[in-house]
Amino acid sequence: SLYHPPNVLIYWNMVKITLTPVVACLLLAVRFHGCEALGSSSGGVLKNEGVSSLGVPFSRLPSLQDFDYRANDRMPWVAEGYGNWKWKGHDINYLEMGDPSKPALLLIHGFGASSYHFRYNIPNLARDFHVYAFDKLGFGGSSKPIQDYSAELWRDQAVDFITQVIDKPTTIAGNSIGGFTALYTAASEEAKPFINGCILLNAAGKFKDPTEEIIIEEPKNEFVESIMSAIQRAVIAVSFVVTKQPARIEQVLRQVYPINANMVDQELVDSIQLPSQDPNAAEVFYRVIKKNSSGRPSVYVDDLLQRLECPLLLCWGEADPWIRPAAADKIQTLYTNSQRVSIPAGHCPHDESPDQVNSAIRNFINEIDLKGRTK
């Protein structure tokens, strides 16, 4: 059957019943599929001067000044972050690597991860492309403000980053909910003039269900709502405490790296665990979960594919225990200007089988570039 992310309300009921919601909450969050809009794209401040790689084989971001991407296949993890971009008053951790004269590529991570999740992709691809990656607001080394979090918020972050920082034609790629962000961004009118292509790495997202009935919301009882909200907050707080433990992080990662579980190492675990120590991290976790545990998404994958106007690559881990290959099958059916590369990997093919993913991305961008030059 086709993949449809499960109704988050079902997971929430499981959480309330069992009071051991670690896996439920993590699955729910990873399968996040859009929600109520949160404003429009605006704000953004240009990057600081002097942090561009400027085409030399060393990144000039302070924390990577001694890193030669032409000689190393793996990017170092830097706990204090890479570079800073001010967006809507918040600090966004980002990095830039490669020759600015080459085609641009933006990589977007999934739930709970950071730009470091592309540790094997950025150095390799920077040899041929101008590569960027940022930490989504609320994750990694970026600010974790107490506010609502939505698919629209992260779309706006990506749109502003492309139009204000990269400021040239770009191929955008993302994993899991980062894939949904990439698709949402590529389909947005503000970003379309800058988008050369879109790459989905086991992207999350909900398809329309033709059998779904219109739900008429009943009037809410404020007292009951307040009680349920308090219970929900307490349960998710317990979930967060357990979920952020290094042993639990490693266990979940190994579940979604079913082919090459040896790719899960201490640095990857640390890159996920340490940001969770931020004083606001628990509240961000709660708000992301709560925001996406009530009702339908604001936009479906079907809708975004109808708006998309660029070539699409599906780079799909065929052994993903969370998002089945049927999701990629459905996308190919809905969007004919697409191609697919099947990867022997799970939910994070870019980190579990980086060589094959890097090759697929390289071929896709080169093909787009060649077509552009021969028009």
SULQUI-V322193 format. One record per helix or strand. SS is the DSSP state (hx for helix, st for strand). FROM is the first residue (numbers start at 1). LEN is the number of residues. Records with the same first field share a line. If there is no record, write none. Layout:
BEGIN
SS->FROM-LEN ; FROM-LEN
END
This chain:
BEGIN
hx->8-11 ; 22-9 ; 62-3 ; 115-4 ; 122-4 ; 151-16 ; 177-10 ; 189-4 ; 222-22 ; 246-11 ; 261-3 ; 266-12 ; 281-11 ; 301-7 ; 325-10 ; 349-4 ; 354-20
st->58-1 ; 68-1 ; 83-5 ; 90-8 ; 104-5 ; 130-5 ; 170-6 ; 195-7 ; 311-7 ; 338-6
END
